């Protein structure tokens, strides 16, 4: 089977709770952030189970985006890989993917636990606390396996989340280089401010092979700080700086897409850096917003769907906005069923 989009990342089961102000204070968390759990955060997973009403949602940034792309594309268009344990959490992820038309080729590690993410909702903000568990056990050899290698050869668009660079840069580089050499499209999401802050070396290794960079305003500011930019909040300036980084495949310009929640989305392309495009977002009312968890991933999913279909940048951004708006009106990174036409 020839999938058009190949996505790779950290499969996680989201453990989502609302009214989490007390948890933010107790565990010294920011209301709108994403972190890897330290030792002091480990009790949060038991606490949310014992003391809060939990909604379990299939998560993991790239997996969310892949499900979004699957939503807008024909059946059997998208496949995803990452590492899970041989447990019930992995089965929940598989079932969620099956419901939403995403195929996966997980690497299953016997005796390991599938990764989890505590999602603490306060108002319209979400704080993500992730324990990777099996997700960080991904083995590059899986990419050469008979189950996966042909899928990489056949795909025309590739997507990797920035979170994967915390442990899987070697695997991500292998896929990115193959895509670049074959003239295919490789997309990288910055994913969270801590990626450009603390994994700047890994990010810099990846960038020469990246055709599209997706991020939000906080991630852009973190990249700007890590790279010594003076104006850290000017999305067009940050976009220009990222777009102008060295690129291995010069035949395709690099495009940087920076979202800003309900505000506008800024797009800068390396062959026209002085003319950024700014796209207005149709803002929803507070009463329409149910849950912002996964909104950025939904945007990426819509955008990726557009790339696979050969749409222009305007259409790709519009699809991202539509899917993001749909996502925040649901619980967790999910979409409306029966399907709504995006294109």
ZIUR-V141049 format. One record per residue. RES is the residue in one small letter. SS is DSSP state (H for helix, E for strand, C for the rest). PHI is phi in radians with two decimals (* if undefined). PSI is psi in degrees with one decimal (NA if undefined). Layout:
res->RES ss->SS phi->PHI psi->PSI
res->RES ss->SS phi->PHI psi->PSI
This chain:
res->x ss->C phi->* psi->133.5
res->x ss->C phi->-1.77 psi->99.5
res->x ss->C phi->-1.40 psi->142.8
res->x ss->C phi->-1.45 psi->-33.0
res->x ss->E phi->-2.10 psi->128.1
res->x ss->E phi->-2.00 psi->119.3
res->x ss->E phi->-2.05 psi->149.0
res->x ss->E phi->-2.50 psi->137.8
res->x ss->C phi->-3.08 psi->-158.0
res->x ss->C phi->-1.78 psi->106.3
res->x ss->C phi->-1.25 psi->128.4
res->x ss->E phi->-2.40 psi->150.7
res->x ss->E phi->-1.77 psi->119.7
res->x ss->E phi->-1.35 psi->132.7
res->x ss->E phi->-1.93 psi->97.0
res->x ss->E phi->-1.79 psi->129.5
res->x ss->E phi->-2.29 psi->151.2
res->x ss->C phi->-1.85 psi->170.4
res->x ss->C phi->0.91 psi->50.7
res->x ss->C phi->-1.68 psi->24.0
res->x ss->H phi->-0.98 psi->-40.4
res->x ss->H phi->-1.11 psi->-37.2
res->x ss->H phi->-1.17 psi->-39.5
res->x ss->H phi->-1.03 psi->-45.4
res->x ss->H phi->-1.18 psi->-46.1
res->x ss->H phi->-1.09 psi->-40.2
res->x ss->C phi->-1.80 psi->12.1
res->x ss->C phi->0.95 psi->54.2
res->x ss->C phi->-1.87 psi->151.1
res->x ss->C phi->-1.49 psi->151.3
res->x ss->C phi->-1.23 psi->-26.4
res->x ss->C phi->-2.34 psi->82.1
res->x ss->E phi->-2.70 psi->171.9
res->x ss->E phi->-2.48 psi->124.6
res->x ss->E phi->-2.38 psi->161.4
res->x ss->E phi->-1.53 psi->135.7
res->x ss->C phi->-1.12 psi->132.3
res->x ss->C phi->-1.65 psi->178.0
res->x ss->H phi->-1.01 psi->-37.1
res->x ss->H phi->-1.18 psi->-18.4
res->x ss->H phi->-1.61 psi->-12.3
res->x ss->C phi->-1.00 psi->-36.2
res->x ss->H phi->-1.15 psi->-13.0
res->x ss->H phi->-1.11 psi->-31.4
res->x ss->H phi->-1.19 psi->-40.7
res->x ss->H phi->-1.24 psi->-39.1
res->x ss->H phi->-1.11 psi->-42.5
res->x ss->H phi->-1.16 psi->-31.6
res->x ss->H phi->-1.23 psi->-42.4
res->x ss->H phi->-1.41 psi->-31.3
res->x ss->H phi->-2.08 psi->1.0
res->x ss->C phi->-2.39 psi->157.4
res->x ss->C phi->-1.45 psi->117.6
res->x ss->C phi->-1.78 psi->139.4
res->x ss->E phi->-1.88 psi->122.1
res->x ss->E phi->-1.58 psi->126.5
res->x ss->E phi->-2.31 psi->134.4
res->x ss->E phi->-1.09 psi->125.6
res->x ss->E phi->-2.29 psi->-158.0
res->x ss->C phi->1.68 psi->121.1
res->x ss->H phi->-0.97 psi->-51.9
res->x ss->H phi->-1.19 psi->-33.0
res->x ss->H phi->-1.18 psi->-40.0
res->x ss->H phi->-1.04 psi->-48.5
res->x ss->H phi->-1.12 psi->-38.5
res->x ss->H phi->-1.12 psi->-39.3
res->x ss->H phi->-1.15 psi->-36.0
res->x ss->H phi->-1.11 psi->-44.0
res->x ss->H phi->-1.10 psi->-40.0
res->x ss->H phi->-1.09 psi->-31.8
res->x ss->H phi->-1.10 psi->-38.1
res->x ss->H phi->-1.66 psi->-9.0
res->x ss->C phi->-1.84 psi->163.6
res->x ss->C phi->-1.07 psi->160.1
res->x ss->C phi->-0.95 psi->150.1
res->x ss->C phi->1.07 psi->35.7
res->x ss->C phi->-1.72 psi->-22.9
res->x ss->E phi->-2.25 psi->135.6
res->x ss->E phi->-2.31 psi->148.6
res->x ss->E phi->-2.32 psi->143.9
res->x ss->E phi->-2.32 psi->153.2
res->x ss->C phi->3.12 psi->179.2
res->x ss->E phi->-1.93 psi->131.7
res->x ss->E phi->-2.23 psi->168.0
res->x ss->E phi->-1.56 psi->176.7
res->x ss->C phi->-1.70 psi->69.5
res->x ss->C phi->-2.45 psi->-179.6
res->x ss->H phi->-1.14 psi->-32.1
res->x ss->H phi->-1.07 psi->-41.5
res->x ss->H phi->-1.10 psi->-38.1
res->x ss->H phi->-1.15 psi->-35.6
res->x ss->H phi->-1.13 psi->-39.2
res->x ss->H phi->-1.11 psi->-44.6
res->x ss->H phi->-1.07 psi->-41.8
res->x ss->H phi->-1.15 psi->-40.7
res->x ss->H phi->-1.12 psi->-42.6
res->x ss->H phi->-1.09 psi->-42.7
res->x ss->H phi->-1.07 psi->-39.5
res->x ss->H phi->-1.09 psi->-32.3
res->x ss->C phi->-1.90 psi->14.7
res->x ss->C phi->1.39 psi->19.9
res->x ss->C phi->-1.80 psi->127.1
res->x ss->E phi->-1.59 psi->148.2
res->x ss->E phi->-2.32 psi->154.6
res->x ss->C phi->-2.23 psi->71.0
res->x ss->C phi->-1.15 psi->146.2
res->x ss->E phi->-1.54 psi->117.7
res->x ss->E phi->-1.76 psi->120.7
res->x ss->E phi->-1.73 psi->114.7
res->x ss->C phi->-1.08 psi->137.3
res->x ss->C phi->1.37 psi->0.3
res->x ss->C phi->-1.76 psi->157.3
res->x ss->C phi->-1.67 psi->139.6
res->x ss->C phi->-1.18 psi->143.7
res->x ss->E phi->-1.09 psi->155.0
res->x ss->E phi->-2.42 psi->157.7
res->x ss->E phi->-2.37 psi->120.3
res->x ss->E phi->-1.39 psi->120.5
res->x ss->E phi->-1.90 psi->109.1
res->x ss->E phi->-1.78 psi->109.1
res->x ss->E phi->-1.63 psi->127.5
res->x ss->E phi->-2.34 psi->113.2
res->x ss->C phi->1.06 psi->-125.6
res->x ss->C phi->-1.74 psi->10.0
res->x ss->E phi->-1.76 psi->157.3
res->x ss->E phi->-2.43 psi->133.0
res->x ss->E phi->-1.92 psi->124.1
res->x ss->E phi->-1.88 psi->125.7
res->x ss->E phi->-2.15 psi->109.4
res->x ss->E phi->-1.89 psi->133.8
res->x ss->E phi->-1.97 psi->115.5
res->x ss->C phi->-1.24 psi->-37.3
res->x ss->H phi->0.87 psi->-123.0
res->x ss->H phi->-1.07 psi->-27.9
res->x ss->H phi->-0.99 psi->-33.0
res->x ss->H phi->-1.53 psi->9.0
res->x ss->H phi->-1.72 psi->12.0
res->x ss->C phi->-1.01 psi->136.5
res->x ss->C phi->-1.98 psi->126.9
res->x ss->H phi->-0.98 psi->-27.2
res->x ss->H phi->-1.05 psi->-24.5
res->x ss->H phi->-1.07 psi->-30.7
res->x ss->H phi->-1.18 psi->-25.2
res->x ss->H phi->-1.66 psi->1.5
res->x ss->C phi->-1.23 psi->157.0
res->x ss->C phi->-1.07 psi->-23.3
res->x ss->C phi->-1.35 psi->-25.0
res->x ss->C phi->-2.00 psi->-41.2
res->x ss->H phi->-0.91 psi->-46.8
res->x ss->H phi->-1.10 psi->-28.5
res->x ss->H phi->-1.23 psi->-37.6
res->x ss->H phi->-1.17 psi->-41.9
res->x ss->H phi->-1.09 psi->-34.1
res->x ss->H phi->-1.54 psi->-26.7
res->x ss->C phi->-1.18 psi->154.6
res->x ss->C phi->-2.02 psi->-13.5
res->x ss->E phi->-2.30 psi->137.8
res->x ss->E phi->-2.18 psi->143.5
res->x ss->E phi->-2.40 psi->129.3
res->x ss->E phi->-2.31 psi->136.8
res->x ss->E phi->-1.42 psi->149.6
res->x ss->H phi->-1.07 psi->-32.4
res->x ss->H phi->-0.97 psi->-31.2
res->x ss->H phi->-1.12 psi->-23.7
res->x ss->H phi->-1.26 psi->-9.5
res->x ss->H phi->-1.19 psi->-17.5
res->x ss->C phi->-2.61 psi->-20.3
res->x ss->C phi->-2.03 psi->29.2
res->x ss->H phi->-1.03 psi->-39.0
res->x ss->H phi->-1.05 psi->-42.8
res->x ss->H phi->-1.18 psi->-44.4
res->x ss->H phi->-1.08 psi->-41.1
res->x ss->H phi->-1.09 psi->-39.9
res->x ss->H phi->-1.05 psi->-45.6
res->x ss->H phi->-1.19 psi->-41.9
res->x ss->H phi->-1.11 psi->-42.9
res->x ss->H phi->-1.14 psi->-41.3
res->x ss->H phi->-1.06 psi->-43.6
res->x ss->H phi->-1.10 psi->-45.4
res->x ss->H phi->-1.08 psi->-45.9
res->x ss->H phi->-1.14 psi->-30.7
res->x ss->C phi->-1.58 psi->0.7
res->x ss->C phi->1.25 psi->22.8
res->x ss->C phi->-1.61 psi->173.3
res->x ss->E phi->-1.67 psi->126.4
res->x ss->E phi->-2.06 psi->128.2
res->x ss->E phi->-2.07 psi->131.7
res->x ss->E phi->-2.15 psi->133.2
res->x ss->E phi->-1.78 psi->133.6
res->x ss->C phi->-1.14 psi->-32.8
res->x ss->C phi->1.35 psi->-46.8
res->x ss->C phi->-2.83 psi->152.4
res->x ss->H phi->-0.99 psi->-32.0
res->x ss->H phi->-1.21 psi->-16.6
res->x ss->H phi->-1.20 psi->-56.7
res->x ss->H phi->-1.17 psi->-22.4
res->x ss->H phi->-1.27 psi->-51.9
res->x ss->H phi->-1.94 psi->-8.7
res->x ss->C phi->-2.19 psi->38.9
res->x ss->H phi->-1.10 psi->-36.9
res->x ss->H phi->-1.12 psi->-45.8
res->x ss->H phi->-1.12 psi->-40.1
res->x ss->H phi->-1.12 psi->-41.3
res->x ss->H phi->-1.17 psi->-32.3
res->x ss->H phi->-1.11 psi->-35.7
res->x ss->H phi->-1.36 psi->-37.5
res->x ss->H phi->-0.93 psi->-37.6
res->x ss->C phi->-1.01 psi->-22.3
res->x ss->C phi->-1.83 psi->6.8
res->x ss->C phi->-1.74 psi->127.3
res->x ss->C phi->-1.58 psi->-35.4
res->x ss->E phi->-2.27 psi->129.5
res->x ss->E phi->-1.97 psi->127.4
res->x ss->E phi->-2.02 psi->136.5
res->x ss->E phi->-2.79 psi->174.9
res->x ss->E phi->-1.97 psi->-177.0
res->x ss->H phi->-1.14 psi->-35.6
res->x ss->H phi->-1.22 psi->-40.0
res->x ss->H phi->-1.19 psi->-38.0
res->x ss->H phi->-1.10 psi->-42.5
res->x ss->H phi->-1.14 psi->-38.9
res->x ss->H phi->-1.12 psi->-41.3
res->x ss->H phi->-1.10 psi->-42.8
res->x ss->H phi->-1.06 psi->-43.5
res->x ss->H phi->-1.11 psi->-43.3
res->x ss->H phi->-1.18 psi->-23.3
res->x ss->C phi->-1.95 psi->14.1
res->x ss->C phi->1.29 psi->22.9
res->x ss->C phi->-1.28 psi->142.2
res->x ss->C phi->-1.30 psi->-51.0
res->x ss->C phi->-1.65 psi->98.2
res->x ss->C phi->-1.44 psi->-16.4
res->x ss->C phi->-1.84 psi->-2.2
res->x ss->C phi->-1.45 psi->101.8
res->x ss->H phi->-1.09 psi->-35.7
res->x ss->H phi->-1.13 psi->-40.9
res->x ss->H phi->-1.16 psi->-43.0
res->x ss->H phi->-1.13 psi->-43.0
res->x ss->H phi->-1.03 psi->-41.8
res->x ss->H phi->-1.08 psi->-42.3
res->x ss->H phi->-1.13 psi->-42.7
res->x ss->H phi->-1.21 psi->-42.6
res->x ss->H phi->-1.08 psi->-30.1
res->x ss->C phi->-1.52 psi->-0.3
res->x ss->C phi->-1.13 psi->154.8
res->x ss->C phi->-0.93 psi->139.1
res->x ss->C phi->-2.28 psi->131.6
res->x ss->C phi->-1.22 psi->-46.8
res->x ss->C phi->-1.69 psi->94.6
res->x ss->C phi->-1.32 psi->-8.9
res->x ss->C phi->-1.27 psi->-18.8
res->x ss->C phi->-2.12 psi->124.8
res->x ss->C phi->-1.15 psi->157.1
res->x ss->C phi->-1.56 psi->135.6
res->x ss->E phi->-2.01 psi->129.6
res->x ss->E phi->-1.96 psi->125.6
res->x ss->E phi->-2.07 psi->114.1
res->x ss->E phi->-2.08 psi->114.1
res->x ss->E phi->-1.55 psi->165.0
res->x ss->C phi->-2.57 psi->56.2
res->x ss->C phi->0.96 psi->-129.9
res->x ss->C phi->-1.35 psi->-3.7
res->x ss->C phi->-1.50 psi->-168.7
res->x ss->C phi->-1.34 psi->160.2
res->x ss->E phi->-1.83 psi->133.3
res->x ss->E phi->-1.91 psi->132.6
res->x ss->E phi->-2.19 psi->127.5
res->x ss->E phi->-2.18 psi->132.9
res->x ss->E phi->-2.03 psi->139.5
res->x ss->H phi->-1.11 psi->-23.2
res->x ss->H phi->-1.55 psi->2.8
res->x ss->H phi->-2.72 psi->54.4
res->x ss->C phi->-1.16 psi->-22.3
res->x ss->C phi->-1.43 psi->-3.7
res->x ss->C phi->-2.21 psi->70.1
res->x ss->C phi->-1.13 psi->149.3
res->x ss->E phi->-1.78 psi->139.2
res->x ss->E phi->-2.12 psi->126.3
res->x ss->E phi->-2.00 psi->123.1
res->x ss->C phi->-1.21 psi->148.0
res->x ss->C phi->-1.85 psi->135.3
res->x ss->C phi->-1.38 psi->99.7
res->x ss->C phi->-1.24 psi->140.9
res->x ss->C phi->-1.59 psi->156.8
res->x ss->C phi->-1.32 psi->159.1
res->x ss->H phi->-0.97 psi->-37.2
res->x ss->H phi->-1.21 psi->-21.0
res->x ss->H phi->-1.47 psi->-19.6
res->x ss->C phi->-1.53 psi->121.6
res->x ss->C phi->-1.71 psi->-42.8
res->x ss->C phi->-2.88 psi->122.9
res->x ss->C phi->-1.56 psi->-2.7
res->x ss->C phi->-1.08 psi->123.9
res->x ss->C phi->1.55 psi->3.5
res->x ss->H phi->-1.09 psi->-42.1
res->x ss->H phi->-1.14 psi->-37.2
res->x ss->H phi->-1.16 psi->-37.5
res->x ss->H phi->-1.12 psi->-42.6
res->x ss->H phi->-0.99 psi->-47.9
res->x ss->H phi->-1.05 psi->-39.3
res->x ss->H phi->-1.08 psi->-45.4
res->x ss->H phi->-1.11 psi->-42.5
res->x ss->H phi->-1.08 psi->-45.8
res->x ss->H phi->-1.08 psi->-41.3
res->x ss->H phi->-1.00 psi->-41.3
res->x ss->H phi->-1.11 psi->-42.4
res->x ss->H phi->-1.05 psi->-45.6
res->x ss->H phi->-1.05 psi->-37.4
res->x ss->C phi->-1.44 psi->-0.3
res->x ss->C phi->1.34 psi->23.1
res->x ss->C phi->-1.31 psi->158.8
res->x ss->C phi->-1.38 psi->172.5
res->x ss->H phi->-1.07 psi->-40.8
res->x ss->H phi->-0.98 psi->-45.2
res->x ss->H phi->-1.21 psi->-37.1
res->x ss->H phi->-1.12 psi->-44.5
res->x ss->H phi->-1.13 psi->-42.0
res->x ss->H phi->-1.05 psi->-42.3
res->x ss->H phi->-1.11 psi->-39.9
res->x ss->H phi->-1.07 psi->-43.7
res->x ss->H phi->-1.09 psi->-43.1
res->x ss->H phi->-1.12 psi->-43.9
res->x ss->H phi->-1.24 psi->-36.8
res->x ss->H phi->-1.08 psi->-42.9
res->x ss->H phi->-1.13 psi->-38.0
res->x ss->H phi->-1.13 psi->-42.0
res->x ss->H phi->-1.09 psi->-44.8
res->x ss->C phi->-1.25 psi->-8.6
res->x ss->C phi->-1.67 psi->6.1
res->x ss->C phi->-2.08 psi->170.9
res->x ss->C phi->-1.52 psi->119.6
res->x ss->C phi->1.34 psi->178.9
res->x ss->C phi->-1.34 psi->74.3
res->x ss->C phi->-2.29 psi->171.6
res->x ss->C phi->-2.30 psi->167.0
res->x ss->C phi->-1.29 psi->136.2
res->x ss->C phi->-2.22 psi->141.1
res->x ss->C phi->-1.06 psi->163.4
res->x ss->C phi->-1.03 psi->144.7
res->x ss->C phi->-1.88 psi->134.1
res->x ss->C phi->-1.18 psi->129.6
res->x ss->C phi->-1.69 psi->-38.3
res->x ss->C phi->-1.80 psi->NA
